[in-house]
Amino acid sequence: MAKAKILKITQIKSAIGYKKKAKTTLIALGLRKMHQTVEQVDSPVLRGMINQVDYLVKVEE
């Protein structure tokens, strides 16, 4: 069985001043604070959320 790809997602910019949709997407990704890093399993849904807030996060594989 293939091993699932893990993505490290780090919030690099504050959500203050951006639309509410961007803030809720960050919360859905599991990010609450600046420079917080979470690890998530790569999926098309996750990639879509990252694309919505790509200006606020940094992604490492």
Jmol script that loads the backbone (N, CA, C; Angstrom):
load data "model"
ATOM      1  N   MET A   1       0.845  -1.177   0.000  1.00  0.00           N
ATOM      2  CA  MET A   1       0.000   0.000   0.000  1.00  0.00           C
ATOM      3  C   MET A   1       0.886   1.234   0.000  1.00  0.00           C
ATOM      4  N   ALA A   2       0.554   2.223  -0.810  1.00  0.00           N
ATOM      5  CA  ALA A   2       1.349   3.448  -0.907  1.00  0.00           C
ATOM      6  C   ALA A   2       1.140   4.307   0.332  1.00  0.00           C
ATOM      7  N   LYS A   3       2.213   4.956   0.718  1.00  0.00           N
ATOM      8  CA  LYS A   3       2.148   5.822   1.881  1.00  0.00           C
ATOM      9  C   LYS A   3       1.513   7.154   1.487  1.00  0.00           C
ATOM     10  N   ALA A   4       0.629   7.664   2.333  1.00  0.00           N
ATOM     11  CA  ALA A   4      -0.052   8.926   2.041  1.00  0.00           C
ATOM     12  C   ALA A   4       0.928  10.086   2.150  1.00  0.00           C
ATOM     13  N   LYS A   5       0.796  11.034   1.252  1.00  0.00           N
ATOM     14  CA  LYS A   5       1.657  12.207   1.253  1.00  0.00           C
ATOM     15  C   LYS A   5       1.206  13.168   2.355  1.00  0.00           C
ATOM     16  N   ILE A   6       2.150  13.655   3.132  1.00  0.00           N
ATOM     17  CA  ILE A   6       1.858  14.589   4.214  1.00  0.00           C
ATOM     18  C   ILE A   6       2.311  15.984   3.793  1.00  0.00           C
ATOM     19  N   LEU A   7       1.453  16.970   4.019  1.00  0.00           N
ATOM     20  CA  LEU A   7       1.780  18.360   3.728  1.00  0.00           C
ATOM     21  C   LEU A   7       1.928  19.128   5.035  1.00  0.00           C
ATOM     22  N   LYS A   8       2.980  19.936   5.126  1.00  0.00           N
ATOM     23  CA  LYS A   8       3.152  20.828   6.266  1.00  0.00           C
ATOM     24  C   LYS A   8       2.681  22.207   5.837  1.00  0.00           C
ATOM     25  N   ILE A   9       1.659  22.709   6.501  1.00  0.00           N
ATOM     26  CA  ILE A   9       1.058  23.992   6.145  1.00  0.00           C
ATOM     27  C   ILE A   9       1.341  24.974   7.272  1.00  0.00           C
ATOM     28  N   THR A  10       1.933  26.123   6.935  1.00  0.00           N
ATOM     29  CA  THR A  10       2.292  27.141   7.909  1.00  0.00           C
ATOM     30  C   THR A  10       1.603  28.444   7.544  1.00  0.00           C
ATOM     31  N   GLN A  11       0.966  29.068   8.529  1.00  0.00           N
ATOM     32  CA  GLN A  11       0.361  30.380   8.295  1.00  0.00           C
ATOM     33  C   GLN A  11       1.460  31.430   8.385  1.00  0.00           C
ATOM     34  N   ILE A  12       1.664  32.181   7.301  1.00  0.00           N
ATOM     35  CA  ILE A  12       2.749  33.166   7.271  1.00  0.00           C
ATOM     36  C   ILE A  12       2.249  34.605   7.321  1.00  0.00           C
ATOM     37  N   LYS A  13       0.946  34.791   7.201  1.00  0.00           N
ATOM     38  CA  LYS A  13       0.392  36.131   7.184  1.00  0.00           C
ATOM     39  C   LYS A  13      -0.902  36.144   7.988  1.00  0.00           C
ATOM     40  N   SER A  14      -1.209  37.278   8.597  1.00  0.00           N
ATOM     41  CA  SER A  14      -2.411  37.397   9.399  1.00  0.00           C
ATOM     42  C   SER A  14      -3.648  37.479   8.514  1.00  0.00           C
ATOM     43  N   ALA A  15      -4.757  36.976   9.011  1.00  0.00           N
ATOM     44  CA  ALA A  15      -6.015  37.014   8.264  1.00  0.00           C
ATOM     45  C   ALA A  15      -6.779  38.312   8.502  1.00  0.00           C
ATOM     46  N   ILE A  16      -6.254  39.188   9.334  1.00  0.00           N
ATOM     47  CA  ILE A  16      -6.912  40.462   9.610  1.00  0.00           C
ATOM     48  C   ILE A  16      -6.939  41.293   8.328  1.00  0.00           C
ATOM     49  N   GLY A  17      -8.109  41.808   8.011  1.00  0.00           N
ATOM     50  CA  GLY A  17      -8.256  42.638   6.823  1.00  0.00           C
ATOM     51  C   GLY A  17      -8.651  41.868   5.581  1.00  0.00           C
ATOM     52  N   TYR A  18      -8.747  40.557   5.663  1.00  0.00           N
ATOM     53  CA  TYR A  18      -9.167  39.744   4.534  1.00  0.00           C
ATOM     54  C   TYR A  18     -10.611  39.304   4.731  1.00  0.00           C
ATOM     55  N   LYS A  19     -11.200  38.757   3.700  1.00  0.00           N
ATOM     56  CA  LYS A  19     -12.602  38.348   3.763  1.00  0.00           C
ATOM     57  C   LYS A  19     -12.822  37.241   4.782  1.00  0.00           C
ATOM     58  N   LYS A  20     -14.054  37.162   5.254  1.00  0.00           N
ATOM     59  CA  LYS A  20     -14.419  36.149   6.245  1.00  0.00           C
ATOM     60  C   LYS A  20     -14.187  34.732   5.708  1.00  0.00           C
ATOM     61  N   LYS A  21     -14.369  34.531   4.414  1.00  0.00           N
ATOM     62  CA  LYS A  21     -14.169  33.217   3.807  1.00  0.00           C
ATOM     63  C   LYS A  21     -12.725  32.756   3.975  1.00  0.00           C
ATOM     64  N   ALA A  22     -11.772  33.685   3.858  1.00  0.00           N
ATOM     65  CA  ALA A  22     -10.358  33.341   4.038  1.00  0.00           C
ATOM     66  C   ALA A  22     -10.097  32.939   5.487  1.00  0.00           C
ATOM     67  N   LYS A  23     -10.696  33.646   6.414  1.00  0.00           N
ATOM     68  CA  LYS A  23     -10.502  33.332   7.839  1.00  0.00           C
ATOM     69  C   LYS A  23     -11.076  31.962   8.177  1.00  0.00           C
ATOM     70  N   THR A  24     -12.259  31.663   7.648  1.00  0.00           N
ATOM     71  CA  THR A  24     -12.866  30.364   7.955  1.00  0.00           C
ATOM     72  C   THR A  24     -12.105  29.219   7.281  1.00  0.00           C
ATOM     73  N   THR A  25     -11.517  29.486   6.131  1.00  0.00           N
ATOM     74  CA  THR A  25     -10.706  28.459   5.471  1.00  0.00           C
ATOM     75  C   THR A  25      -9.469  28.141   6.292  1.00  0.00           C
ATOM     76  N   LEU A  26      -8.839  29.166   6.862  1.00  0.00           N
ATOM     77  CA  LEU A  26      -7.676  28.927   7.727  1.00  0.00           C
ATOM     78  C   LEU A  26      -8.061  28.069   8.929  1.00  0.00           C
ATOM     79  N   ILE A  27      -9.201  28.364   9.518  1.00  0.00           N
ATOM     80  CA  ILE A  27      -9.664  27.580  10.666  1.00  0.00           C
ATOM     81  C   ILE A  27      -9.937  26.135  10.241  1.00  0.00           C
ATOM     82  N   ALA A  28     -10.517  25.952   9.054  1.00  0.00           N
ATOM     83  CA  ALA A  28     -10.796  24.602   8.551  1.00  0.00           C
ATOM     84  C   ALA A  28      -9.504  23.827   8.299  1.00  0.00           C
ATOM     85  N   LEU A  29      -8.443  24.541   7.927  1.00  0.00           N
ATOM     86  CA  LEU A  29      -7.146  23.890   7.744  1.00  0.00           C
ATOM     87  C   LEU A  29      -6.499  23.528   9.082  1.00  0.00           C
ATOM     88  N   GLY A  30      -7.005  24.096  10.179  1.00  0.00           N
ATOM     89  CA  GLY A  30      -6.457  23.812  11.503  1.00  0.00           C
ATOM     90  C   GLY A  30      -5.496  24.875  11.990  1.00  0.00           C
ATOM     91  N   LEU A  31      -5.464  26.014  11.318  1.00  0.00           N
ATOM     92  CA  LEU A  31      -4.546  27.099  11.689  1.00  0.00           C
ATOM     93  C   LEU A  31      -5.290  28.139  12.520  1.00  0.00           C
ATOM     94  N   ARG A  32      -4.724  28.463  13.661  1.00  0.00           N
ATOM     95  CA  ARG A  32      -5.346  29.432  14.555  1.00  0.00           C
ATOM     96  C   ARG A  32      -4.463  30.664  14.787  1.00  0.00           C
ATOM     97  N   LYS A  33      -3.148  30.492  14.721  1.00  0.00           N
ATOM     98  CA  LYS A  33      -2.210  31.566  15.050  1.00  0.00           C
ATOM     99  C   LYS A  33      -1.185  31.746  13.937  1.00  0.00           C
ATOM    100  N   MET A  34      -0.526  32.888  13.944  1.00  0.00           N
ATOM    101  CA  MET A  34       0.566  33.154  13.013  1.00  0.00           C
ATOM    102  C   MET A  34       1.718  32.183  13.277  1.00  0.00           C
ATOM    103  N   HIS A  35       2.379  31.742  12.235  1.00  0.00           N
ATOM    104  CA  HIS A  35       3.541  30.857  12.275  1.00  0.00           C
ATOM    105  C   HIS A  35       3.234  29.499  12.886  1.00  0.00           C
ATOM    106  N   GLN A  36       1.959  29.153  12.984  1.00  0.00           N
ATOM    107  CA  GLN A  36       1.574  27.820  13.433  1.00  0.00           C
ATOM    108  C   GLN A  36       1.672  26.865  12.245  1.00  0.00           C
ATOM    109  N   THR A  37       2.160  25.675  12.486  1.00  0.00           N
ATOM    110  CA  THR A  37       2.300  24.666  11.440  1.00  0.00           C
ATOM    111  C   THR A  37       1.449  23.454  11.781  1.00  0.00           C
ATOM    112  N   VAL A  38       0.725  22.967  10.773  1.00  0.00           N
ATOM    113  CA  VAL A  38      -0.062  21.745  10.926  1.00  0.00           C
ATOM    114  C   VAL A  38       0.336  20.777   9.823  1.00  0.00           C
ATOM    115  N   GLU A  39       0.170  19.505  10.090  1.00  0.00           N
ATOM    116  CA  GLU A  39       0.440  18.476   9.091  1.00  0.00           C
ATOM    117  C   GLU A  39      -0.887  17.840   8.707  1.00  0.00           C
ATOM    118  N   GLN A  40      -1.155  17.801   7.411  1.00  0.00           N
ATOM    119  CA  GLN A  40      -2.397  17.238   6.890  1.00  0.00           C
ATOM    120  C   GLN A  40      -2.059  16.241   5.787  1.00  0.00           C
ATOM    121  N   VAL A  41      -2.931  15.269   5.597  1.00  0.00           N
ATOM    122  CA  VAL A  41      -2.774  14.302   4.511  1.00  0.00           C
ATOM    123  C   VAL A  41      -3.236  14.961   3.212  1.00  0.00           C
ATOM    124  N   ASP A  42      -2.407  14.843   2.169  1.00  0.00           N
ATOM    125  CA  ASP A  42      -2.702  15.466   0.883  1.00  0.00           C
ATOM    126  C   ASP A  42      -3.956  14.866   0.265  1.00  0.00           C
ATOM    127  N   SER A  43      -4.862  15.735  -0.201  1.00  0.00           N
ATOM    128  CA  SER A  43      -6.074  15.316  -0.891  1.00  0.00           C
ATOM    129  C   SER A  43      -6.528  16.457  -1.802  1.00  0.00           C
ATOM    130  N   PRO A  44      -7.377  16.176  -2.772  1.00  0.00           N
ATOM    131  CA  PRO A  44      -7.865  17.250  -3.641  1.00  0.00           C
ATOM    132  C   PRO A  44      -8.631  18.335  -2.883  1.00  0.00           C
ATOM    133  N   VAL A  45      -9.366  17.948  -1.859  1.00  0.00           N
ATOM    134  CA  VAL A  45     -10.111  18.915  -1.063  1.00  0.00           C
ATOM    135  C   VAL A  45      -9.150  19.852  -0.331  1.00  0.00           C
ATOM    136  N   LEU A  46      -8.114  19.285   0.252  1.00  0.00           N
ATOM    137  CA  LEU A  46      -7.115  20.085   0.966  1.00  0.00           C
ATOM    138  C   LEU A  46      -6.400  21.029   0.008  1.00  0.00           C
ATOM    139  N   ARG A  47      -6.041  20.533  -1.171  1.00  0.00           N
ATOM    140  CA  ARG A  47      -5.377  21.384  -2.175  1.00  0.00           C
ATOM    141  C   ARG A  47      -6.270  22.552  -2.580  1.00  0.00           C
ATOM    142  N   GLY A  48      -7.577  22.319  -2.680  1.00  0.00           N
ATOM    143  CA  GLY A  48      -8.517  23.391  -3.015  1.00  0.00           C
ATOM    144  C   GLY A  48      -8.559  24.459  -1.942  1.00  0.00           C
ATOM    145  N   MET A  49      -8.550  24.035  -0.675  1.00  0.00           N
ATOM    146  CA  MET A  49      -8.552  25.008   0.424  1.00  0.00           C
ATOM    147  C   MET A  49      -7.257  25.802   0.437  1.00  0.00           C
ATOM    148  N   ILE A  50      -6.128  25.138   0.175  1.00  0.00           N
ATOM    149  CA  ILE A  50      -4.836  25.830   0.141  1.00  0.00           C
ATOM    150  C   ILE A  50      -4.815  26.850  -0.997  1.00  0.00           C
ATOM    151  N   ASN A  51      -5.385  26.499  -2.147  1.00  0.00           N
ATOM    152  CA  ASN A  51      -5.426  27.436  -3.269  1.00  0.00           C
ATOM    153  C   ASN A  51      -6.269  28.666  -2.959  1.00  0.00           C
ATOM    154  N   GLN A  52      -7.280  28.522  -2.110  1.00  0.00           N
ATOM    155  CA  GLN A  52      -8.112  29.656  -1.733  1.00  0.00           C
ATOM    156  C   GLN A  52      -7.364  30.673  -0.878  1.00  0.00           C
ATOM    157  N   VAL A  53      -6.402  30.203  -0.072  1.00  0.00           N
ATOM    158  CA  VAL A  53      -5.674  31.103   0.839  1.00  0.00           C
ATOM    159  C   VAL A  53      -4.167  31.016   0.616  1.00  0.00           C
ATOM    160  N   ASP A  54      -3.753  30.831  -0.636  1.00  0.00           N
ATOM    161  CA  ASP A  54      -2.331  30.650  -0.926  1.00  0.00           C
ATOM    162  C   ASP A  54      -1.484  31.872  -0.569  1.00  0.00           C
ATOM    163  N   TYR A  55      -2.090  33.042  -0.449  1.00  0.00           N
ATOM    164  CA  TYR A  55      -1.380  34.257  -0.078  1.00  0.00           C
ATOM    165  C   TYR A  55      -1.166  34.369   1.434  1.00  0.00           C
ATOM    166  N   LEU A  56      -1.768  33.471   2.209  1.00  0.00           N
ATOM    167  CA  LEU A  56      -1.650  33.497   3.670  1.00  0.00           C
ATOM    168  C   LEU A  56      -0.842  32.328   4.230  1.00  0.00           C
ATOM    169  N   VAL A  57      -0.575  31.325   3.409  1.00  0.00           N
ATOM    170  CA  VAL A  57       0.076  30.105   3.908  1.00  0.00           C
ATOM    171  C   VAL A  57       1.281  29.729   3.069  1.00  0.00           C
ATOM    172  N   LYS A  58       2.145  28.914   3.679  1.00  0.00           N
ATOM    173  CA  LYS A  58       3.293  28.305   2.987  1.00  0.00           C
ATOM    174  C   LYS A  58       3.123  26.801   3.126  1.00  0.00           C
ATOM    175  N   VAL A  59       3.346  26.083   2.006  1.00  0.00           N
ATOM    176  CA  VAL A  59       3.129  24.634   1.993  1.00  0.00           C
ATOM    177  C   VAL A  59       4.444  23.940   1.665  1.00  0.00           C
ATOM    178  N   GLU A  60       4.775  22.911   2.460  1.00  0.00           N
ATOM    179  CA  GLU A  60       5.953  22.077   2.217  1.00  0.00           C
ATOM    180  C   GLU A  60       5.498  20.622   2.134  1.00  0.00           C
ATOM    181  N   GLU A  61       6.140  19.872   1.245  1.00  0.00           N
ATOM    182  CA  GLU A  61       5.774  18.463   1.105  1.00  0.00           C
ATOM    183  C   GLU A  61       6.684  17.581   1.909  1.00  0.00           C
TER     184      GLU A  61
END
end "model"
wireframe off; spacefill off
backbone 0.3
color backbone group
